[in-house]
Amino acid sequence: MHKSDAEYLVLKKLENNPYLTQRQISKELGVSLGKTNYVIKALTDKGWLKLQNFKRSDSKLGYSYLLTTQGITEKTALAQKFLKRKSDEYNKLKEEIEKLKNEL
């Protein structure tokens, strides 16, 4: 997975549900927990995400991840790049499928 794709997908997930755990994010995106941790740390270091503690139960603290104003702006830019890359991939696959159909 491309680094900017991972950043975009993590920001998108957290914008929709800031209470997701890193384990849940990694499972939903199909990437390792270590990669998820790395991406979240990078996004936090860039100032695109803020971490907030909250109490999940009597004995556990959890975190919520909030997108900063800069994070929302960057997510939009990443979404445009993501869409362009995926559209290019789609067009290449479409061409390849047509070539294969013509060969058969």
Secondary structure, DSSP 8 states (H G I E B T S, - for coil): --HHHHHHHHHHHHHH-TT--HHHHHHHHT--HHHHHHHHHHHHHHTSEEEEEEESSSS-EEEEEEE-HHHHHHHHHHHHHHHHHHHHHHHHHHHHHHHHHHH-
